[in-house]
């Protein structure tokens, strides 16, 4: 009888542990500094397109989202040491990053642009940028593009820890402009009071070598289980209308792209 009681207790314990394991949160790394994709509300909570998409995906996968804030250039290191399970922070899918992480299918696609003083003329040759100081986010694809494409044109590339720091130095006159995602620049700077007197300058940049095949969610190399779940969830929210519902909350165009 005692053995039966003991076996019953062990069985309950196993079930309890199994239930606890099922409730393990899915930890997602994000940098909440780039409206409308991710930023902080007045109460300190995270808001934005990336955040809403992540929560919709977790709901679809029937897991609990746990958001982990991290500076952008620390996200991949955090993923590698298992501090987080995925990165959902407007990270472009590039061949260089594919060496370190695996990516889902894209969940949006926008070009990179320069923002400078309104009225600045930059031709496709980019020759007018010679001698200009352009701010980029450290560790981003925009930094790599700026160093390999703009620097040879005579541009002084200045890296920063966050895009918000760049905006401050642009408006203070310490920078001539910045290079970043076009939607980020539009909503995070040009549509704000601080962005008055500034505008997009020059061509759109879409070179796959630097800007990849859109923006995806990064997981650890070889993590096929999470990769497959996330891809299925992306397809599901695209099909059931949830993606469009979130998109229309932030944008008046199709951010998913063609």
DAKA-V494814 format. One line per field, one symbol per residue. ss: DSSP state (h for helix, s for strand, l for the rest). phi: phi as a letter, one per 30 degrees, with the letter a starting at -180 (. if undefined). A space follows every 50 residues. Layout:
BEGIN
ss: ???
phi: ???
END
This chain:
BEGIN
ss: lhhhhhhhhhhhhhhhhhhhhhlllssssslllslllssslllllsslhh hhhhhhhhhhhlllsssssllhhhhhhhhhlllllsssssssllhhhhll sssllllslllsssssslllllllllhhhlllssssslllhhhhhhhhhh hhhllsssssllhhhhhhhhhlllllssssshhhhhhhhhllhhhllsss sssssllhhhhlllsssssslllhhhhhhhhhhhhhhhhllhhhhhhhhh llllllll
phi: .dddddddddddddddddddddcedcdcdaccbbdcdaacdedjddbkee dddedddddddibcdbdcdadedcddedddcidbcacbahcddbdddddc bccdddbabbdcbccbeejdcbdddidddeidccdbddiddddddddccd eddjdcdcdbdbddddedddddidbdlbcadddeddddbddcedddjbad biddcbeeeccicjcbccbdeidddddddddddddddddcjdedededdc bcbdddid
END
